[in-house]
Amino acid sequence: MGVASYDVVENGSSWGIRHDEAIEGTYDTKESAFEAAVAAASLAIRQGHEVRVTAPSRDAGNKTALGAETN
């Protein structure tokens, strides 16, 4: 089994999840993208994959901790 990587990334004015070199989903906040990435990673780990989930610091996007216009 391979590694299933899920990276929360800025995608224009919203957030997405990079997986298999494609950006999937549109999320209003970095937090909601992270929660979706963890759910996907949970399924992958059940299938026997090694998993990695990353999310950027508040320095990304609009410079707020959760990635929304206001926290």
N, CA, C and O atoms as a printed pandas DataFrame, in Angstrom:
     atom_number atom_name residue_name chain_id  residue_number  x_coord  y_coord  z_coord
0              1         N          MET        A               1    0.847   -1.183    0.000
1              2        CA          MET        A               1    0.000    0.000    0.000
2              3         C          MET        A               1    0.886    1.237    0.000
3              4         O          MET        A               1    1.993    1.231    0.538
4              5         N          GLY        A               2    0.379    2.284   -0.608
5              6        CA          GLY        A               2    1.116    3.535   -0.690
6              7         C          GLY        A               2    0.755    4.491    0.418
7              8         O          GLY        A               2    0.063    4.149    1.377
8              9         N          VAL        A               3    1.249    5.703    0.252
9             10        CA          VAL        A               3    0.963    6.774    1.196
10            11         C          VAL        A               3   -0.189    7.604    0.644
11            12         O          VAL        A               3   -0.151    8.024   -0.513
12            13         N          ALA        A               4   -1.194    7.838    1.447
13            14        CA          ALA        A               4   -2.300    8.714    1.074
14            15         C          ALA        A               4   -2.059   10.063    1.744
15            16         O          ALA        A               4   -2.151   10.179    2.966
16            17         N          SER        A               5   -1.751   11.079    0.943
17            18        CA          SER        A               5   -1.458   12.415    1.467
18            19         C          SER        A               5   -2.612   13.354    1.194
19            20         O          SER        A               5   -3.166   13.370    0.095
20            21         N          TYR        A               6   -2.969   14.129    2.191
21            22        CA          TYR        A               6   -4.037   15.112    2.097
22            23         C          TYR        A               6   -3.488   16.434    2.610
23            24         O          TYR        A               6   -3.168   16.566    3.792
24            25         N          ASP        A               7   -3.381   17.408    1.719
25            26        CA          ASP        A               7   -2.814   18.705    2.065
26            27         C          ASP        A               7   -3.877   19.784    1.924
27            28         O          ASP        A               7   -4.441   19.969    0.846
28            29         N          VAL        A               8   -4.147   20.490    3.007
29            30        CA          VAL        A               8   -5.075   21.617    2.958
30            31         C          VAL        A               8   -4.339   22.766    2.281
31            32         O          VAL        A               8   -3.255   23.159    2.711
32            33         N          VAL        A               9   -4.940   23.303    1.210
33            34        CA          VAL        A               9   -4.285   24.356    0.438
34            35         C          VAL        A               9   -5.255   25.493    0.149
35            36         O          VAL        A               9   -6.465   25.295    0.038
36            37         N          GLU        A              10   -4.689   26.686    0.030
37            38        CA          GLU        A              10   -5.468   27.841   -0.392
38            39         C          GLU        A              10   -5.845   27.636   -1.855
39            40         O          GLU        A              10   -5.020   27.203   -2.661
40            41         N          ASN        A              11   -7.088   27.947   -2.193
41            42        CA          ASN        A              11   -7.569   27.766   -3.560
42            43         C          ASN        A              11   -8.401   28.995   -3.930
43            44         O          ASN        A              11   -9.625   28.993   -3.803
44            45         N          GLY        A              12   -7.722   30.031   -4.383
45            46        CA          GLY        A              12   -8.402   31.306   -4.625
46            47         C          GLY        A              12   -8.824   31.922   -3.317
47            48         O          GLY        A              12   -7.996   32.128   -2.430
48            49         N          SER        A              13  -10.104   32.220   -3.182
49            50        CA          SER        A              13  -10.598   32.808   -1.938
50            51         C          SER        A              13  -11.154   31.743   -0.994
51            52         O          SER        A              13  -11.742   32.071    0.036
52            53         N          SER        A              14  -10.971   30.485   -1.338
53            54        CA          SER        A              14  -11.456   29.395   -0.491
54            55         C          SER        A              14  -10.304   28.421   -0.220
55            56         O          SER        A              14   -9.139   28.736   -0.461
56            57         N          TRP        A              15  -10.650   27.248    0.280
57            58        CA          TRP        A              15   -9.672   26.228    0.627
58            59         C          TRP        A              15  -10.036   24.925   -0.058
59            60         O          TRP        A              15  -11.208   24.673   -0.336
60            61         N          GLY        A              16   -9.046   24.101   -0.330
61            62        CA          GLY        A              16   -9.275   22.802   -0.927
62            63         C          GLY        A              16   -8.330   21.778   -0.321
63            64         O          GLY        A              16   -7.534   22.098    0.562
64            65         N          ILE        A              17   -8.425   20.548   -0.801
65            66        CA          ILE        A              17   -7.561   19.465   -0.334
66            67         C          ILE        A              17   -6.821   18.912   -1.544
67            68         O          ILE        A              17   -7.439   18.434   -2.495
68            69         N          ARG        A              18   -5.487   18.978   -1.499
69            70        CA          ARG        A              18   -4.694   18.383   -2.570
70            71         C          ARG        A              18   -4.487   16.910   -2.236
71            72         O          ARG        A              18   -3.944   16.562   -1.188
72            73         N          HIS        A              19   -4.931   16.063   -3.146
73            74        CA          HIS        A              19   -4.784   14.608   -3.001
74            75         C          HIS        A              19   -4.544   14.044   -4.385
75            76         O          HIS        A              19   -5.277   14.364   -5.320
76            77         N          ASP        A              20   -3.533   13.212   -4.529
77            78        CA          ASP        A              20   -3.166   12.659   -5.843
78            79         C          ASP        A              20   -2.958   13.768   -6.868
79            80         O          ASP        A              20   -3.392   13.651   -8.014
80            81         N          GLU        A              21   -2.291   14.845   -6.450
81            82        CA          GLU        A              21   -1.918   15.977   -7.307
82            83         C          GLU        A              21   -3.101   16.772   -7.859
83            84         O          GLU        A              21   -2.912   17.614   -8.738
84            85         N          ALA        A              22   -4.302   16.527   -7.371
85            86        CA          ALA        A              22   -5.473   17.306   -7.771
86            87         C          ALA        A              22   -6.051   17.995   -6.541
87            88         O          ALA        A              22   -6.017   17.445   -5.440
88            89         N          ILE        A              23   -6.580   19.198   -6.731
89            90        CA          ILE        A              23   -7.232   19.894   -5.622
90            91         C          ILE        A              23   -8.711   19.544   -5.655
91            92         O          ILE        A              23   -9.396   19.748   -6.658
92            93         N          GLU        A              24   -9.180   19.019   -4.548
93            94        CA          GLU        A              24  -10.561   18.546   -4.449
94            95         C          GLU        A              24  -11.319   19.377   -3.422
95            96         O          GLU        A              24  -10.755   19.791   -2.409
96            97         N          GLY        A              25  -12.586   19.615   -3.686
97            98        CA          GLY        A              25  -13.458   20.298   -2.745
98            99         C          GLY        A              25  -13.266   21.799   -2.718
99           100         O          GLY        A              25  -12.238   22.326   -3.144
100          101         N          THR        A              26  -14.277   22.470   -2.210
101          102        CA          THR        A              26  -14.247   23.912   -1.973
102          103         C          THR        A              26  -14.801   24.140   -0.582
103          104         O          THR        A              26  -15.949   23.801   -0.294
104          105         N          TYR        A              27  -13.980   24.715    0.274
105          106        CA          TYR        A              27  -14.350   24.902    1.678
106          107         C          TYR        A              27  -14.177   26.364    2.054
107          108         O          TYR        A              27  -13.232   27.016    1.611
108          109         N          ASP        A              28  -15.083   26.877    2.867
109          110        CA          ASP        A              28  -15.026   28.276    3.281
110          111         C          ASP        A              28  -13.887   28.547    4.252
111          112         O          ASP        A              28  -13.337   29.648    4.275
112          113         N          THR        A              29  -13.530   27.545    5.054
113          114        CA          THR        A              29  -12.472   27.737    6.042
114          115         C          THR        A              29  -11.418   26.647    5.942
115          116         O          THR        A              29  -11.673   25.549    5.447
116          117         N          LYS        A              30  -10.261   26.969    6.412
117          118        CA          LYS        A              30   -9.169   25.999    6.494
118          119         C          LYS        A              30   -9.569   24.873    7.438
119          120         O          LYS        A              30   -9.231   23.712    7.203
120          121         N          GLU        A              31  -10.279   25.208    8.493
121          122        CA          GLU        A              31  -10.709   24.208    9.466
122          123         C          GLU        A              31  -11.651   23.183    8.836
123          124         O          GLU        A              31  -11.504   21.984    9.076
124          125         N          SER        A              32  -12.618   23.640    8.031
125          126        CA          SER        A              32  -13.550   22.687    7.418
126          127         C          SER        A              32  -12.843   21.814    6.386
127          128         O          SER        A              32  -13.185   20.641    6.236
128          129         N          ALA        A              33  -11.869   22.363    5.675
129          130        CA          ALA        A              33  -11.078   21.549    4.742
130          131         C          ALA        A              33  -10.276   20.511    5.513
131          132         O          ALA        A              33  -10.176   19.361    5.084
132          133         N          PHE        A              34   -9.709   20.901    6.636
133          134        CA          PHE        A              34   -8.936   19.971    7.461
134          135         C          PHE        A              34   -9.824   18.829    7.964
135          136         O          PHE        A              34   -9.418   17.667    7.929
136          137         N          GLU        A              35  -11.018   19.151    8.426
137          138        CA          GLU        A              35  -11.934   18.116    8.924
138          139         C          GLU        A              35  -12.297   17.132    7.813
139          140         O          GLU        A              35  -12.399   15.931    8.062
140          141         N          ALA        A              36  -12.493   17.629    6.592
141          142        CA          ALA        A              36  -12.787   16.745    5.461
142          143         C          ALA        A              36  -11.573   15.878    5.121
143          144         O          ALA        A              36  -11.718   14.704    4.778
144          145         N          ALA        A              37  -10.385   16.458    5.216
145          146        CA          ALA        A              37   -9.158   15.705    4.933
146          147         C          ALA        A              37   -8.969   14.580    5.951
147          148         O          ALA        A              37   -8.568   13.474    5.588
148          149         N          VAL        A              38   -9.253   14.855    7.205
149          150        CA          VAL        A              38   -9.115   13.839    8.248
150          151         C          VAL        A              38  -10.134   12.715    8.036
151          152         O          VAL        A              38   -9.818   11.547    8.264
152          153         N          ALA        A              39  -11.338   13.053    7.608
153          154        CA          ALA        A              39  -12.336   12.014    7.324
154          155         C          ALA        A              39  -11.859   11.123    6.185
155          156         O          ALA        A              39  -11.999    9.902    6.256
156          157         N          ALA        A              40  -11.300   11.717    5.138
157          158        CA          ALA        A              40  -10.775   10.931    4.020
158          159         C          ALA        A              40   -9.589   10.085    4.466
159          160         O          ALA        A              40   -9.460    8.932    4.055
160          161         N          ALA        A              41   -8.728   10.643    5.299
161          162        CA          ALA        A              41   -7.572    9.907    5.799
162          163         C          ALA        A              41   -8.007    8.729    6.664
163          164         O          ALA        A              41   -7.362    7.681    6.654
164          165         N          SER        A              42   -9.084    8.895    7.402
165          166        CA          SER        A              42   -9.606    7.816    8.223
166          167         C          SER        A              42  -10.023    6.625    7.366
167          168         O          SER        A              42   -9.771    5.476    7.729
168          169         N          LEU        A              43  -10.655    6.897    6.236
169          170        CA          LEU        A              43  -11.026    5.812    5.318
170          171         C          LEU        A              43   -9.785    5.145    4.729
171          172         O          LEU        A              43   -9.728    3.922    4.602
172          173         N          ALA        A              44   -8.799    5.956    4.374
173          174        CA          ALA        A              44   -7.576    5.410    3.777
174          175         C          ALA        A              44   -6.822    4.522    4.761
175          176         O          ALA        A              44   -6.274    3.489    4.375
176          177         N          ILE        A              45   -6.792    4.923    6.030
177          178        CA          ILE        A              45   -6.063    4.125    7.021
178          179         C          ILE        A              45   -6.759    2.782    7.243
179          180         O          ILE        A              45   -6.105    1.776    7.516
180          181         N          ARG        A              46   -8.082    2.771    7.124
181          182        CA          ARG        A              46   -8.823    1.508    7.246
182          183         C          ARG        A              46   -8.492    0.558    6.104
183          184         O          ARG        A              46   -8.593   -0.661    6.245
184          185         N          GLN        A              47   -8.095    1.130    4.973
185          186        CA          GLN        A              47   -7.714    0.312    3.821
186          187         C          GLN        A              47   -6.256   -0.116    3.879
187          188         O          GLN        A              47   -5.784   -0.832    2.996
188          189         N          GLY        A              48   -5.542    0.312    4.903
189          190        CA          GLY        A              48   -4.171   -0.117    5.103
190          191         C          GLY        A              48   -3.107    0.843    4.621
191          192         O          GLY        A              48   -1.922    0.511    4.663
192          193         N          HIS        A              49   -3.493    2.029    4.162
193          194        CA          HIS        A              49   -2.518    3.016    3.689
194          195         C          HIS        A              49   -1.839    3.730    4.850
195          196         O          HIS        A              49   -2.417    3.882    5.926
196          197         N          GLU        A              50   -0.626    4.157    4.621
197          198        CA          GLU        A              50    0.002    5.144    5.486
198          199         C          GLU        A              50   -0.652    6.468    5.111
199          200         O          GLU        A              50   -0.897    6.707    3.928
200          201         N          VAL        A              51   -0.944    7.336    6.080
201          202        CA          VAL        A              51   -1.607    8.598    5.762
202          203         C          VAL        A              51   -0.834    9.787    6.323
203          204         O          VAL        A              51   -0.154    9.694    7.345
204          205         N          ARG        A              52   -0.965   10.898    5.621
205          206        CA          ARG        A              52   -0.398   12.171    6.058
206          207         C          ARG        A              52   -1.418   13.258    5.779
207          208         O          ARG        A              52   -2.000   13.318    4.695
208          209         N          VAL        A              53   -1.630   14.119    6.768
209          210        CA          VAL        A              53   -2.523   15.266    6.617
210          211         C          VAL        A              53   -1.736   16.498    7.038
211          212         O          VAL        A              53   -1.150   16.526    8.121
212          213         N          THR        A              54   -1.720   17.530    6.171
213          214        CA          THR        A              54   -1.030   18.771    6.518
214          215         C          THR        A              54   -1.973   19.952    6.330
215          216         O          THR        A              54   -2.885   19.919    5.504
216          217         N          ALA        A              55   -1.731   20.988    7.112
217          218        CA          ALA        A              55   -2.469   22.243    6.984
218          219         C          ALA        A              55   -1.492   23.381    7.261
219          220         O          ALA        A              55   -0.629   23.259    8.131
220          221         N          PRO        A              56   -1.622   24.487    6.528
221          222        CA          PRO        A              56   -0.696   25.602    6.712
222          223         C          PRO        A              56   -0.992   26.390    7.989
223          224         O          PRO        A              56   -2.062   26.274    8.585
224          225         N          SER        A              57   -0.020   27.180    8.377
225          226        CA          SER        A              57   -0.186   28.051    9.546
226          227         C          SER        A              57   -1.066   29.244    9.188
227          228         O          SER        A              57   -1.561   29.352    8.066
228          229         N          ARG        A              58   -1.248   30.116   10.134
229          230        CA          ARG        A              58   -2.063   31.310    9.904
230          231         C          ARG        A              58   -1.433   32.253    8.883
231          232         O          ARG        A              58   -2.087   33.202    8.449
232          233         N          ASP        A              59   -0.182   32.018    8.490
233          234        CA          ASP        A              59    0.473   32.869    7.498
234          235         C          ASP        A              59   -0.094   32.663    6.096
235          236         O          ASP        A              59    0.147   33.484    5.211
236          237         N          ALA        A              60   -0.837   31.589    5.879
237          238        CA          ALA        A              60   -1.424   31.311    4.565
238          239         C          ALA        A              60   -2.798   31.959    4.450
239          240         O          ALA        A              60   -3.411   32.328    5.452
240          241         N          GLY        A              61   -3.261   32.089    3.237
241          242        CA          GLY        A              61   -4.619   32.588    3.003
242          243         C          GLY        A              61   -4.790   34.006    3.487
243          244         O          GLY        A              61   -3.982   34.880    3.174
244          245         N          ASN        A              62   -5.832   34.235    4.245
245          246        CA          ASN        A              62   -6.156   35.593    4.691
246          247         C          ASN        A              62   -5.574   35.918    6.052
247          248         O          ASN        A              62   -6.008   36.870    6.701
248          249         N          LYS        A              63   -4.618   35.158    6.482
249          250        CA          LYS        A              63   -3.850   35.422    7.713
250          251         C          LYS        A              63   -4.651   35.284    8.996
251          252         O          LYS        A              63   -4.357   35.957    9.984
252          253         N          THR        A              64   -5.677   34.405    8.995
253          254        CA          THR        A              64   -6.388   34.108   10.233
254          255         C          THR        A              64   -6.153   32.644   10.585
255          256         O          THR        A              64   -5.843   31.834    9.712
256          257         N          ALA        A              65   -6.298   32.317   11.827
257          258        CA          ALA        A              65   -5.994   30.961   12.300
258          259         C          ALA        A              65   -6.845   29.899   11.615
259          260         O          ALA        A              65   -6.336   28.838   11.256
260          261         N          LEU        A              66   -8.136   30.172   11.428
261          262        CA          LEU        A              66   -9.039   29.161   10.851
262          263         C          LEU        A              66   -9.285   29.364    9.362
263          264         O          LEU        A              66   -9.984   28.574    8.727
264          265         N          GLY        A              67   -8.705   30.427    8.807
265          266        CA          GLY        A              67   -8.826   30.638    7.380
266          267         C          GLY        A              67  -10.120   31.279    6.933
267          268         O          GLY        A              67  -10.384   31.341    5.732
268          269         N          ALA        A              68  -10.937   31.758    7.856
269          270        CA          ALA        A              68  -12.174   32.464    7.507
270          271         C          ALA        A              68  -11.895   33.956    7.489
271          272         O          ALA        A              68  -10.830   34.395    7.923
272          273         N          GLU        A              69  -12.838   34.733    6.992
273          274        CA          GLU        A              69  -12.639   36.181    6.991
274          275         C          GLU        A              69  -12.379   36.702    8.388
275          276         O          GLU        A              69  -11.524   37.563    8.594
276          277         N          THR        A              70  -13.128   36.171    9.353
277          278        CA          THR        A              70  -12.904   36.496   10.763
278          279         C          THR        A              70  -13.008   35.195   11.538
279          280         O          THR        A              70  -13.714   34.279   11.117
280          281         N          ASN        A              71  -12.324   35.104   12.648
281          282        CA          ASN        A              71  -12.381   33.891   13.468
282          283         C          ASN        A              71  -13.435   34.004   14.527
283          284         O          ASN        A              71  -13.624   33.074   15.312
